[in-house]
Amino acid sequence: MKKIVCLSVVLSIMATVVAQDIIPLYEKEVPNSKPLANREKSELGKDGIQRISKVSAPTLMVFLPPKEKANGTAVIICPGGGYSILAYSHEGTDVAKVLNEWGVTAFVLKYRLPDDSIMEQKEIGPLQDAQRAIQLVREGAKKWGIDKNKIGIMGFSAGGHLASTAGTHFNHAVIKNTKNTSLRPDFMILGYPVISFTDSLAHIGSRTNLIGKNPGAEKIKYYSNELQITKKTPPTFLVHAKDDGTVKVQNSIAFYDALKKNGVPAEIHFYEHGGHGFGLHNKTSPDNWMDWLKAWMKKNGWVK
């Protein structure tokens, strides 16, 4: 009986995935890549979470809202996983489905994970994919019924580091951009994000995976996104649990404080408990942070 139930769950997930449009990020060659056989691996854990590793062929999975609900807003979602795996379902596809209910077109980014065996320069690989996702969605806005000025980026944990890197380093293109398409997201949504690579705040696993075991001071500063905020940084929503033992809540606080210092609209919410990686639902609280997010998006005209 257990085998039948498990098979049913897998088939259900497969059916959901097949129903979506999955598009490659790059039409031809993937930039900054070494020739290597595709070793991508996808596993469904006992907790029901789909985890993907060893990504070398990045894609976007497109989730279109019902036509009668579509409002022109788009969100590119970056799942977390310490820059070692992608928690693809509970920080990706599950979130996309909720955004669809709000009329938002969602794109789940399966980005390359930093790896010297597949990349010439591993530290820029994830950012290349995030910038390319913004570029692709903005240039294809008409096709998907999107307002090219309402394209946000969302990230959880290390995916929050990637999203916030895209939101603070958009003037430094690490991809070809012959049309000079804006690589700046119009807003950011960050869930328990890795923000800082400083010794006191860093999630060391994420830092090591992206920029190595012994990074120099300048590189640490460059990828500490609370230090890269300007007045042009996009408006940002943050949520974090105060008892997060994996990524210190001070990451979100430092980012929020820097945003406010630079006059960038921002909103931050805390849970007293919940730890790390709670995804859509923090089981320790009756409060739903997605309700807070929806209210923030309504206030800013991204959701009706």
Backbone as CSV, one residue per row, in Angstrom:
resi,resn,N_x,N_y,N_z,CA_x,CA_y,CA_z,C_x,C_y,C_z
1,MET,0.829,-1.209,0.000,0.000,0.000,0.000,0.858,1.251,0.000
2,LYS,1.949,1.252,0.791,2.826,2.421,0.864,3.434,2.731,-0.492
3,LYS,3.810,1.663,-1.231,4.412,1.871,-2.548,3.421,2.529,-3.492
4,ILE,2.163,2.117,-3.402,1.130,2.683,-4.273,0.927,4.157,-3.965
5,VAL,0.894,4.504,-2.673,0.710,5.894,-2.271,1.868,6.741,-2.764
6,CYS,3.114,6.255,-2.582,4.292,7.001,-3.016,4.277,7.207,-4.521
7,LEU,3.907,6.134,-5.268,3.857,6.252,-6.713,2.811,7.274,-7.115
8,SER,1.685,7.291,-6.416,0.630,8.254,-6.695,1.123,9.681,-6.528
9,VAL,1.882,9.918,-5.436,2.414,11.255,-5.186,3.368,11.669,-6.287
10,VAL,4.259,10.736,-6.673,5.239,11.044,-7.725,4.547,11.356,-9.040
11,LEU,3.550,10.536,-9.389,2.836,10.767,-10.646,2.109,12.101,-10.625
12,SER,1.548,12.459,-9.453,0.860,13.744,-9.315,1.816,14.895,-9.545
13,ILE,3.007,14.795,-8.936,4.014,15.855,-9.111,4.450,15.930,-10.568
14,MET,4.661,14.761,-11.188,5.080,14.738,-12.599,4.021,15.388,-13.475
15,ALA,2.753,15.101,-13.185,1.670,15.669,-13.997,1.650,17.176,-13.879
16,THR,1.904,17.684,-12.661,1.928,19.120,-12.443,3.056,19.763,-13.229
17,VAL,4.234,19.112,-13.185,5.399,19.657,-13.881,5.171,19.674,-15.389
18,VAL,4.636,18.539,-15.909,4.414,18.446,-17.352,3.448,19.523,-17.829
19,ALA,2.523,19.915,-16.974,1.506,20.895,-17.359,2.093,22.288,-17.548
20,GLN,3.305,22.521,-17.053,3.915,23.835,-17.161,4.850,23.896,-18.358
21,ASP,5.112,25.109,-18.804,6.037,25.335,-19.906,7.432,25.528,-19.333
22,ILE,8.363,24.666,-19.701,9.742,24.775,-19.235,10.597,25.226,-20.405
23,ILE,11.272,26.358,-20.234,12.068,26.905,-21.331,13.524,27.026,-20.909
24,PRO,14.459,26.740,-21.825,15.871,26.904,-21.505,16.207,28.389,-21.388
25,LEU,17.117,28.727,-20.468,17.506,30.125,-20.302,18.273,30.647,-21.506
26,TYR,19.059,29.780,-22.103,19.930,30.206,-23.201,19.588,29.428,-24.466
27,GLU,19.531,30.141,-25.589,19.141,29.510,-26.847,20.212,28.558,-27.361
28,LYS,21.466,28.934,-27.190,22.553,28.101,-27.708,23.450,27.664,-26.558
29,GLU,24.659,28.150,-26.533,25.591,27.738,-25.493,25.312,28.447,-24.173
30,VAL,25.491,27.716,-23.093,25.388,28.302,-21.763,26.700,29.022,-21.477
31,PRO,26.656,30.312,-21.175,27.906,31.045,-20.950,28.658,30.554,-19.714
32,ASN,29.970,30.759,-19.725,30.785,30.455,-18.552,30.672,28.982,-18.168
33,SER,30.600,28.107,-19.183,30.446,26.686,-18.879,31.549,25.856,-19.532
34,LYS,31.864,24.743,-18.879,32.807,23.772,-19.419,32.019,22.605,-20.000
35,PRO,32.518,22.026,-21.094,31.805,20.881,-21.679,31.819,19.689,-20.732
36,LEU,30.638,19.233,-20.375,30.516,18.125,-19.433,29.141,17.500,-19.597
37,ALA,29.081,16.189,-19.457,27.794,15.506,-19.560,26.855,15.999,-18.458
38,ASN,25.560,16.100,-18.778,24.569,16.558,-17.809,24.444,15.550,-16.668
39,ARG,24.751,16.005,-15.441,24.689,15.120,-14.270,23.558,15.520,-13.323
40,GLU,22.631,16.315,-13.823,21.563,16.813,-12.963,20.811,15.678,-12.283
41,LYS,20.473,15.918,-11.007,19.799,14.909,-10.212,18.616,15.529,-9.488
42,SER,17.476,14.875,-9.531,16.280,15.341,-8.850,15.783,14.245,-7.921
43,GLU,15.564,14.611,-6.652,15.112,13.633,-5.670,13.905,14.157,-4.911
44,LEU,12.989,13.273,-4.600,11.828,13.618,-3.787,12.065,13.064,-2.390
45,GLY,12.265,13.948,-1.406,12.569,13.521,-0.054,11.367,12.976,0.680
46,LYS,11.627,12.355,1.825,10.544,11.827,2.651,9.629,12.936,3.147
47,ASP,10.157,14.167,3.171,9.360,15.321,3.588,8.510,15.883,2.455
48,GLY,8.563,15.223,1.287,7.762,15.654,0.148,8.380,16.776,-0.667
49,ILE,9.600,17.186,-0.322,10.264,18.285,-1.025,11.116,17.749,-2.171
50,GLN,10.939,18.324,-3.340,11.773,17.986,-4.488,13.059,18.803,-4.419
51,ARG,14.195,18.113,-4.467,15.503,18.780,-4.427,16.279,18.453,-5.690
52,ILE,16.838,19.475,-6.288,17.591,19.302,-7.529,19.041,19.697,-7.275
53,SER,19.969,18.917,-7.804,21.390,19.217,-7.654,22.107,19.085,-8.997
54,LYS,23.338,19.574,-9.025,24.220,19.478,-10.193,23.575,20.030,-11.466
55,VAL,22.991,21.213,-11.351,22.329,21.852,-12.497,23.379,22.417,-13.445
56,SER,23.324,22.021,-14.701,24.214,22.589,-15.710,23.445,23.152,-16.899
57,ALA,22.140,22.826,-16.972,21.289,23.336,-18.048,20.151,24.137,-17.407
58,PRO,20.366,25.434,-17.130,19.370,26.234,-16.406,18.103,26.465,-17.212
59,THR,16.971,26.524,-16.503,15.676,26.700,-17.162,14.784,27.636,-16.343
60,LEU,13.693,28.034,-16.989,12.596,28.721,-16.314,11.349,27.874,-16.491
61,MET,10.654,27.607,-15.391,9.353,26.958,-15.483,8.299,28.043,-15.363
62,VAL,7.439,28.139,-16.367,6.467,29.223,-16.460,5.129,28.793,-15.869
63,PHE,4.629,29.602,-14.951,3.317,29.366,-14.345,2.418,30.552,-14.695
64,LEU,1.469,30.324,-15.590,0.566,31.385,-16.023,-0.695,31.397,-15.166
65,PRO,-1.125,32.571,-14.720,-2.372,32.649,-13.954,-3.565,32.506,-14.889
66,PRO,-4.742,32.223,-14.350,-5.945,32.215,-15.190,-6.084,33.572,-15.884
67,LYS,-6.512,33.555,-17.129,-6.583,34.797,-17.903,-7.446,35.860,-17.232
68,GLU,-8.520,35.418,-16.572,-9.419,36.392,-15.944,-8.798,37.032,-14.702
69,LYS,-7.715,36.449,-14.175,-7.051,36.993,-12.989,-5.762,37.734,-13.314
70,ALA,-5.183,37.461,-14.476,-3.861,38.000,-14.804,-3.822,39.526,-14.680
71,ASN,-2.806,40.037,-13.972,-2.718,41.478,-13.721,-1.453,42.121,-14.284
72,GLY,-0.647,41.349,-15.016,0.542,41.921,-15.659,1.806,41.883,-14.830
73,THR,1.690,41.489,-13.548,2.874,41.402,-12.692,3.526,40.034,-12.848
74,ALA,4.860,40.012,-12.796,5.609,38.761,-12.881,6.592,38.677,-11.725
75,VAL,6.850,37.465,-11.266,7.852,37.222,-10.222,8.712,36.034,-10.633
76,ILE,10.014,36.241,-10.605,10.985,35.175,-10.857,11.407,34.630,-9.493
77,ILE,11.253,33.322,-9.286,11.487,32.711,-7.977,12.794,31.921,-7.976
78,CYS,13.643,32.209,-6.977,14.928,31.521,-6.819,14.863,30.637,-5.570
79,PRO,14.712,29.321,-5.725,14.700,28.439,-4.554,16.043,28.471,-3.834
80,GLY,15.998,28.152,-2.532,17.232,28.115,-1.761,17.857,26.738,-1.738
81,GLY,18.912,26.615,-0.920,19.600,25.339,-0.811,21.094,25.474,-0.604
82,GLY,21.527,26.611,-0.059,22.930,26.790,0.296,23.888,26.828,-0.872
83,TYR,23.380,27.122,-2.061,24.185,27.081,-3.285,24.766,25.680,-3.518
84,SER,24.065,24.653,-2.967,24.506,23.273,-3.207,23.398,22.426,-3.820
85,ILE,22.143,22.759,-3.470,20.975,22.116,-4.091,19.907,23.189,-4.258
86,LEU,18.813,22.838,-4.919,17.654,23.723,-5.040,16.458,23.037,-4.383
87,ALA,15.885,23.688,-3.367,14.656,23.186,-2.744,13.505,23.586,-3.669
88,TYR,13.390,22.846,-4.753,12.639,23.295,-5.920,11.130,23.384,-5.722
89,SER,10.584,22.517,-4.887,9.119,22.529,-4.745,8.652,23.512,-3.683
90,HIS,9.082,23.366,-2.428,8.489,24.178,-1.359,9.001,25.620,-1.357
91,GLU,10.093,25.904,-2.083,10.559,27.283,-2.240,10.533,27.705,-3.708
92,GLY,9.759,26.973,-4.503,9.687,27.263,-5.931,8.293,27.063,-6.494
93,THR,8.004,25.844,-6.925,6.740,25.579,-7.622,5.523,25.783,-6.720
94,ASP,5.633,25.434,-5.436,4.504,25.638,-4.519,4.167,27.120,-4.389
95,VAL,5.205,27.945,-4.336,5.023,29.396,-4.215,4.426,29.962,-5.494
96,ALA,4.897,29.455,-6.633,4.407,29.927,-7.928,2.897,29.742,-8.057
97,LYS,2.399,28.624,-7.557,0.962,28.350,-7.661,0.134,29.344,-6.850
98,VAL,0.646,29.740,-5.692,-0.071,30.737,-4.886,-0.059,32.089,-5.596
99,LEU,1.077,32.464,-6.145,1.162,33.736,-6.872,0.204,33.750,-8.061
100,ASN,0.044,32.606,-8.717,-0.920,32.512,-9.814,-2.329,32.842,-9.348
101,GLU,-2.675,32.410,-8.142,-4.012,32.686,-7.600,-4.239,34.180,-7.429
102,TRP,-3.139,34.934,-7.265,-3.231,36.381,-7.121,-3.196,37.098,-8.470
103,GLY,-3.090,36.342,-9.567,-3.017,36.941,-10.891,-1.609,37.229,-11.364
104,VAL,-0.616,36.756,-10.601,0.785,37.009,-10.923,1.342,35.876,-11.776
105,THR,2.049,36.214,-12.837,2.749,35.228,-13.644,4.061,34.888,-12.939
106,ALA,4.291,33.601,-12.690,5.467,33.189,-11.920,6.413,32.364,-12.783
107,PHE,7.693,32.549,-12.512,8.746,31.821,-13.225,9.685,31.219,-12.183
108,VAL,9.765,29.903,-12.122,10.685,29.265,-11.184,12.014,29.051,-11.890
109,LEU,13.051,29.638,-11.319,14.384,29.593,-11.924,15.166,28.388,-11.414
110,LYS,15.504,27.509,-12.318,16.422,26.409,-11.997,17.807,26.891,-12.426
111,TYR,18.510,27.487,-11.472,19.796,28.116,-11.792,20.962,27.164,-11.524
112,ARG,22.065,27.443,-12.210,23.269,26.630,-12.014,23.839,26.859,-10.619
113,LEU,24.281,25.800,-10.010,24.906,25.861,-8.698,26.418,25.943,-8.888
114,PRO,27.090,26.820,-8.138,28.517,27.052,-8.370,29.342,25.777,-8.257
115,ASP,30.100,25.495,-9.311,30.847,24.240,-9.376,32.009,24.431,-10.347
116,ASP,33.223,24.265,-9.858,34.400,24.450,-10.706,34.450,23.455,-11.855
117,SER,33.786,22.319,-11.708,33.858,21.298,-12.758,33.009,21.649,-13.973
118,ILE,32.033,22.557,-13.805,31.176,22.911,-14.940,31.285,24.374,-15.345
119,MET,32.012,25.175,-14.544,32.079,26.613,-14.806,33.517,27.107,-14.844
120,GLU,33.766,28.067,-15.715,35.074,28.719,-15.760,35.249,29.620,-14.537
121,GLN,34.160,30.298,-14.140,34.189,31.200,-12.991,32.900,30.962,-12.203
122,LYS,32.978,30.126,-11.187,31.765,29.644,-10.537,30.991,30.728,-9.806
123,GLU,31.660,31.762,-9.304,30.966,32.746,-8.477,29.955,33.579,-9.252
124,ILE,30.124,33.674,-10.581,29.169,34.481,-11.352,28.087,33.639,-12.025
125,GLY,28.215,32.307,-11.966,27.257,31.444,-12.658,25.809,31.665,-12.228
126,PRO,25.485,31.613,-10.918,24.099,31.844,-10.511,23.592,33.233,-10.890
127,LEU,24.441,34.256,-10.756,24.015,35.622,-11.099,23.774,35.748,-12.597
128,GLN,24.588,35.080,-13.398,24.332,35.083,-14.838,22.928,34.571,-15.129
129,ASP,22.553,33.499,-14.464,21.241,32.898,-14.709,20.108,33.788,-14.209
130,ALA,20.322,34.454,-13.071,19.296,35.373,-12.562,19.141,36.569,-13.494
131,GLN,20.252,37.128,-13.951,20.181,38.270,-14.880,19.555,37.849,-16.200
132,ARG,19.907,36.676,-16.674,19.327,36.195,-17.935,17.822,35.973,-17.787
133,ALA,17.395,35.492,-16.615,15.959,35.289,-16.380,15.217,36.616,-16.452
134,ILE,15.769,37.653,-15.815,15.142,38.982,-15.866,15.115,39.490,-17.303
135,GLN,16.222,39.336,-17.994,16.326,39.774,-19.389,15.307,39.053,-20.263
136,LEU,15.216,37.750,-20.116,14.322,36.938,-20.945,12.864,37.289,-20.683
137,VAL,12.504,37.429,-19.407,11.117,37.748,-19.061,10.760,39.151,-19.540
138,ARG,11.666,40.100,-19.360,11.385,41.478,-19.784,11.261,41.570,-21.305
139,GLU,12.145,40.904,-22.016,12.090,40.959,-23.480,10.907,40.174,-24.034
140,GLY,10.408,39.202,-23.278,9.263,38.418,-23.731,7.966,38.809,-23.050
141,ALA,7.952,39.992,-22.442,6.799,40.425,-21.646,5.484,40.375,-22.418
142,LYS,5.519,40.834,-23.646,4.289,40.884,-24.446,3.718,39.494,-24.658
143,LYS,4.597,38.527,-24.893,4.155,37.149,-25.142,3.398,36.571,-23.956
144,TRP,3.844,36.928,-22.746,3.220,36.385,-21.536,2.196,37.333,-20.917
145,GLY,1.920,38.444,-21.572,0.952,39.389,-21.033,1.436,40.090,-19.781
146,ILE,2.733,40.396,-19.752,3.367,40.995,-18.578,3.669,42.468,-18.829
147,ASP,3.544,43.264,-17.786,4.000,44.649,-17.820,5.500,44.626,-17.555
148,LYS,6.290,45.092,-18.502,7.752,44.990,-18.379,8.300,45.822,-17.219
149,ASN,7.456,46.663,-16.630,7.867,47.465,-15.476,7.340,46.910,-14.154
150,LYS,6.842,45.662,-14.204,6.326,45.016,-12.992,6.891,43.604,-12.879
151,ILE,8.215,43.527,-12.950,8.893,42.229,-12.892,9.746,42.172,-11.625
152,GLY,9.338,41.339,-10.687,10.060,41.219,-9.429,10.872,39.946,-9.358
153,ILE,11.733,39.863,-8.341,12.507,38.650,-8.101,12.324,38.260,-6.641
154,MET,12.229,36.954,-6.415,11.930,36.415,-5.092,12.935,35.316,-4.784
155,GLY,13.419,35.256,-3.546,14.377,34.214,-3.214,14.316,33.818,-1.755
156,PHE,14.633,32.563,-1.509,14.642,32.014,-0.163,16.049,31.555,0.198
157,SER,16.477,31.853,1.422,17.763,31.395,1.918,18.882,31.804,0.951
158,ALA,19.664,30.851,0.424,20.707,31.214,-0.543,20.093,31.758,-1.823
159,GLY,18.865,31.330,-2.129,18.153,31.929,-3.262,17.855,33.387,-2.994
160,GLY,17.714,33.740,-1.698,17.554,35.142,-1.309,18.834,35.918,-1.517
161,HIS,19.974,35.248,-1.330,21.244,35.907,-1.641,21.341,36.177,-3.129
162,LEU,20.957,35.190,-3.930,20.990,35.380,-5.381,20.043,36.495,-5.807
163,ALA,18.814,36.484,-5.269,17.839,37.523,-5.623,18.333,38.904,-5.217
164,SER,18.902,39.005,-4.013,19.385,40.311,-3.553,20.653,40.736,-4.283
165,THR,21.422,39.769,-4.776,22.574,40.114,-5.620,22.084,40.693,-6.943
166,ALA,21.058,40.067,-7.509,20.476,40.601,-8.746,19.914,42.001,-8.524
167,GLY,19.375,42.239,-7.327,18.764,43.533,-7.034,19.736,44.618,-6.628
168,THR,21.002,44.256,-6.375,21.996,45.258,-5.983,23.172,45.362,-6.957
169,HIS,23.265,44.422,-7.900,24.381,44.409,-8.850,23.899,44.512,-10.299
170,PHE,22.712,45.068,-10.497,22.118,45.075,-11.837,22.863,45.955,-12.826
171,ASN,23.667,46.901,-12.330,24.441,47.753,-13.246,25.708,47.077,-13.746
172,HIS,26.012,45.917,-13.178,27.186,45.156,-13.615,26.694,43.887,-14.300
173,ALA,26.551,43.943,-15.608,26.047,42.794,-16.362,27.114,41.718,-16.479
174,VAL,26.734,40.480,-16.150,27.651,39.353,-16.325,27.149,38.437,-17.439
175,ILE,26.225,38.970,-18.248,25.732,38.284,-19.446,25.787,39.258,-20.614
176,LYS,25.659,38.745,-21.826,25.557,39.612,-22.996,24.210,40.325,-22.951
177,ASN,24.224,41.608,-23.241,22.990,42.388,-23.171,22.990,43.413,-24.303
178,THR,22.968,42.900,-25.531,23.111,43.756,-26.712,21.964,44.748,-26.874
179,LYS,20.794,44.426,-26.313,19.649,45.331,-26.423,19.589,46.328,-25.261
180,ASN,20.566,46.271,-24.392,20.590,47.136,-23.211,19.287,47.031,-22.403
181,THR,18.757,45.825,-22.310,17.560,45.569,-21.519,17.872,45.792,-20.042
182,SER,16.974,46.435,-19.336,17.185,46.665,-17.909,17.240,45.329,-17.166
183,LEU,18.298,45.135,-16.405,18.462,43.922,-15.606,18.047,44.161,-14.154
184,ARG,17.471,45.320,-13.899,17.039,45.670,-12.543,15.645,45.113,-12.284
185,PRO,15.505,44.265,-11.265,14.143,43.839,-10.896,13.376,45.040,-10.350
186,ASP,12.076,45.053,-10.550,11.276,46.186,-10.082,10.967,46.103,-8.588
187,PHE,11.064,44.921,-8.019,10.905,44.745,-6.581,11.534,43.408,-6.188
188,MET,11.796,43.263,-4.883,12.374,42.024,-4.356,11.528,41.486,-3.213
189,ILE,11.459,40.164,-3.132,10.789,39.471,-2.034,11.793,38.465,-1.489
190,LEU,12.183,38.627,-0.223,13.261,37.820,0.338,12.792,37.072,1.583
191,GLY,12.830,35.747,1.516,12.434,34.905,2.629,13.652,34.329,3.336
192,TYR,13.777,34.610,4.622,14.931,34.197,5.448,16.230,34.160,4.615
193,PRO,16.581,35.306,4.011,17.666,35.313,3.029,19.069,35.341,3.627
194,VAL,19.980,34.679,2.945,21.401,34.931,3.140,21.663,36.280,2.473
195,ILE,22.180,37.226,3.220,22.442,38.563,2.691,23.926,38.885,2.747
196,SER,24.500,38.666,3.913,25.877,39.087,4.164,26.859,37.929,4.105
197,PHE,28.064,38.205,3.590,29.146,37.224,3.607,30.212,37.602,4.635
198,THR,29.916,38.613,5.446,30.859,38.988,6.502,30.960,37.856,7.521
199,ASP,32.105,37.765,8.187,32.340,36.653,9.116,31.276,36.558,10.200
200,SER,30.787,37.693,10.675,29.852,37.684,11.800,28.431,37.272,11.414
201,LEU,28.067,37.434,10.141,26.695,37.162,9.718,26.545,36.030,8.709
202,ALA,27.607,35.679,8.055,27.516,34.773,6.909,27.003,33.387,7.268
203,HIS,26.236,32.823,6.340,26.016,31.379,6.331,27.225,30.817,5.595
204,ILE,28.156,30.255,6.337,29.465,29.917,5.791,29.363,28.911,4.639
205,GLY,28.416,28.001,4.721,28.254,27.031,3.641,27.954,27.696,2.317
206,SER,27.019,28.651,2.332,26.676,29.372,1.100,27.873,30.173,0.597
207,ARG,28.574,30.844,1.526,29.724,31.651,1.133,30.810,30.783,0.512
208,THR,31.114,29.665,1.159,32.161,28.766,0.650,31.800,28.216,-0.715
209,ASN,30.545,27.807,-0.878,30.127,27.245,-2.163,30.224,28.258,-3.289
210,LEU,29.956,29.536,-2.984,29.958,30.545,-4.044,31.336,31.128,-4.301
211,ILE,32.047,31.532,-3.252,33.308,32.257,-3.477,34.526,31.590,-2.846
212,GLY,34.378,30.356,-2.354,35.528,29.594,-1.890,35.779,29.686,-0.392
213,LYS,36.703,28.862,0.058,36.982,28.754,1.497,37.732,29.950,2.059
214,ASN,38.578,30.560,1.264,39.411,31.658,1.769,39.272,32.902,0.885
215,PRO,38.080,33.476,0.833,37.876,34.653,-0.028,38.568,35.885,0.548
216,GLY,39.010,36.774,-0.335,39.622,38.015,0.112,38.581,38.987,0.632
217,ALA,39.061,40.022,1.315,38.167,41.006,1.937,37.301,41.714,0.907
218,GLU,37.861,42.038,-0.261,37.097,42.750,-1.281,35.972,41.893,-1.843
219,LYS,36.253,40.603,-2.010,35.213,39.709,-2.540,34.097,39.517,-1.519
220,ILE,34.470,39.413,-0.254,33.457,39.295,0.801,32.568,40.537,0.797
221,LYS,33.180,41.696,0.682,32.419,42.941,0.662,31.507,43.004,-0.564
222,TYR,32.022,42.592,-1.714,31.264,42.667,-2.957,29.987,41.833,-2.890
223,TYR,30.074,40.665,-2.248,28.911,39.783,-2.172,28.150,39.909,-0.855
224,SER,28.486,40.905,-0.046,27.690,41.237,1.130,26.700,42.311,0.699
225,ASN,25.514,41.896,0.377,24.596,42.780,-0.355,24.052,43.935,0.463
226,GLU,24.128,43.847,1.794,23.731,44.993,2.609,24.699,46.167,2.417
227,LEU,25.880,45.877,1.885,26.878,46.921,1.645,26.818,47.464,0.220
228,GLN,25.915,46.924,-0.589,25.846,47.293,-2.000,24.571,48.067,-2.358
229,ILE,23.817,48.456,-1.357,22.539,49.138,-1.586,22.751,50.602,-1.956
230,THR,21.979,51.070,-2.928,21.969,52.483,-3.315,20.520,52.949,-3.350
231,LYS,20.324,54.192,-3.702,18.963,54.736,-3.801,18.170,54.081,-4.936
232,LYS,18.862,53.398,-5.852,18.197,52.749,-6.982,17.866,51.282,-6.719
233,THR,18.221,50.783,-5.538,17.881,49.406,-5.192,16.354,49.269,-5.153
234,PRO,15.813,48.182,-5.680,14.354,48.031,-5.747,13.688,47.928,-4.368
235,PRO,12.428,48.345,-4.272,11.641,48.147,-3.034,11.662,46.674,-2.639
236,THR,11.670,46.422,-1.332,11.902,45.053,-0.861,10.984,44.669,0.294
237,PHE,10.519,43.422,0.243,9.754,42.795,1.326,10.619,41.681,1.909
238,LEU,10.725,41.629,3.248,11.517,40.599,3.905,10.724,39.901,5.000
239,VAL,10.980,38.600,5.172,10.387,37.853,6.277,11.445,36.903,6.826
240,HIS,11.481,36.767,8.167,12.514,35.956,8.802,12.020,35.544,10.183
241,ALA,12.446,34.384,10.650,12.161,33.959,12.023,13.322,34.366,12.919
242,LYS,12.998,34.900,14.084,14.041,35.384,14.992,14.920,34.253,15.520
243,ASP,14.378,33.031,15.549,15.154,31.911,16.081,15.830,31.091,14.986
244,ASP,15.988,31.682,13.810,16.653,30.989,12.702,18.094,30.667,13.109
245,GLY,18.389,29.390,13.217,19.721,28.968,13.623,20.651,28.678,12.475
246,THR,20.156,28.812,11.258,20.974,28.554,10.072,21.441,29.844,9.430
247,VAL,20.496,30.734,9.168,20.813,32.062,8.625,20.333,33.088,9.651
248,LYS,21.249,33.768,10.267,20.914,34.701,11.341,19.932,35.775,10.863
249,VAL,18.954,36.076,11.719,17.944,37.076,11.384,18.579,38.437,11.122
250,GLN,19.767,38.659,11.658,20.466,39.926,11.439,20.783,40.178,9.965
251,ASN,20.779,39.108,9.151,20.945,39.292,7.713,19.837,40.179,7.156
252,SER,18.591,39.824,7.495,17.449,40.608,7.016,17.434,42.000,7.633
253,ILE,17.776,42.081,8.913,17.775,43.371,9.598,18.791,44.317,8.974
254,ALA,19.994,43.811,8.696,21.041,44.641,8.096,20.616,45.146,6.726
255,PHE,19.963,44.293,5.958,19.519,44.684,4.626,18.418,45.740,4.729
256,TYR,17.456,45.495,5.608,16.354,46.440,5.808,16.883,47.800,6.257
257,ASP,17.780,47.809,7.222,18.327,49.070,7.729,19.049,49.847,6.621
258,ALA,19.789,49.137,5.788,20.507,49.804,4.694,19.547,50.346,3.640
259,LEU,18.471,49.616,3.393,17.449,50.102,2.460,16.843,51.404,2.963
260,LYS,16.444,51.405,4.232,15.824,52.603,4.804,16.802,53.777,4.828
261,LYS,18.058,53.497,5.113,19.085,54.542,5.138,19.226,55.209,3.784
262,ASN,18.991,54.416,2.714,19.110,54.945,1.353,17.769,55.400,0.780
263,GLY,16.742,55.421,1.607,15.447,55.912,1.155,14.694,54.960,0.253
264,VAL,15.020,53.665,0.329,14.342,52.668,-0.506,13.157,52.092,0.269
265,PRO,11.955,52.104,-0.299,10.795,51.544,0.399,11.021,50.077,0.761
266,ALA,10.731,49.724,2.001,10.960,48.354,2.446,10.003,48.007,3.577
267,GLU,9.701,46.716,3.679,8.849,46.225,4.757,9.438,44.916,5.256
268,ILE,9.499,44.768,6.580,10.082,43.555,7.153,9.127,42.976,8.196
269,HIS,9.041,41.643,8.216,8.184,40.942,9.171,8.983,39.841,9.857
270,PHE,8.701,39.667,11.132,9.396,38.650,11.913,8.423,37.655,12.518
271,TYR,8.875,36.414,12.599,8.227,35.409,13.431,9.114,35.211,14.655
272,GLU,8.507,35.002,15.813,9.294,34.696,17.001,9.970,33.335,16.867
273,HIS,9.240,32.402,16.248,9.758,31.040,16.080,9.512,30.582,14.642
274,GLY,10.099,29.478,14.299,9.920,28.945,12.949,11.199,28.425,12.350
275,GLY,12.345,28.846,12.919,13.616,28.349,12.421,13.869,28.737,10.979
276,HIS,14.507,27.842,10.254,14.904,28.127,8.877,14.156,27.220,7.899
277,GLY,13.861,27.762,6.740,13.330,26.950,5.653,11.873,26.595,5.759
278,PHE,11.059,27.459,6.370,9.644,27.106,6.559,8.804,27.250,5.298
279,GLY,9.349,27.850,4.254,8.613,27.940,2.996,7.349,28.765,3.110
280,LEU,6.281,28.280,2.509,5.014,29.007,2.504,4.379,29.113,3.882
281,HIS,4.585,28.095,4.718,3.837,28.014,5.969,4.770,27.844,7.167
282,ASN,4.711,28.791,8.086,5.417,28.654,9.354,4.452,27.981,10.331
283,LYS,4.713,26.728,10.615,3.775,25.929,11.405,3.706,26.346,12.865
284,THR,4.627,27.224,13.297,4.619,27.644,14.702,3.678,28.811,14.958
285,SER,3.078,29.348,13.887,2.262,30.554,14.042,0.989,30.465,13.202
286,PRO,-0.100,31.021,13.702,-1.332,31.074,12.899,-1.257,32.151,11.820
287,ASP,-0.265,33.036,11.927,-0.124,34.121,10.954,0.526,33.611,9.670
288,ASN,-0.027,34.016,8.551,0.479,33.596,7.239,1.233,34.755,6.602
289,TRP,2.551,34.588,6.457,3.341,35.701,5.915,2.978,36.014,4.470
290,MET,2.396,35.061,3.762,1.979,35.339,2.387,0.824,36.341,2.362
291,ASP,0.028,36.378,3.420,-1.013,37.407,3.527,-0.365,38.789,3.662
292,TRP,0.710,38.857,4.449,1.434,40.124,4.605,2.033,40.550,3.268
293,LEU,2.564,39.558,2.551,3.158,39.856,1.243,2.100,40.361,0.264
294,LYS,0.958,39.707,0.247,-0.104,40.109,-0.670,-0.547,41.543,-0.383
295,ALA,-0.673,41.882,0.894,-1.072,43.242,1.277,-0.025,44.254,0.809
296,TRP,1.255,43.907,0.947,2.342,44.794,0.502,2.299,44.980,-1.017
297,MET,2.064,43.887,-1.732,1.996,43.973,-3.190,0.777,44.773,-3.644
298,LYS,-0.332,44.646,-2.923,-1.518,45.451,-3.242,-1.229,46.935,-3.039
299,LYS,-0.577,47.232,-1.946,-0.261,48.622,-1.606,0.607,49.274,-2.682
300,ASN,1.438,48.460,-3.332,2.353,48.973,-4.350,1.835,48.804,-5.771
301,GLY,0.618,48.289,-5.920,0.015,48.197,-7.249,0.430,46.998,-8.070
302,TRP,1.027,45.984,-7.435,1.451,44.785,-8.162,0.408,43.684,-8.100
303,VAL,-0.544,43.808,-7.189,-1.655,42.868,-7.066,-2.910,43.703,-6.850
304,LYS,-4.007,43.271,-7.428,-5.261,44.011,-7.287,-6.018,43.575,-6.036
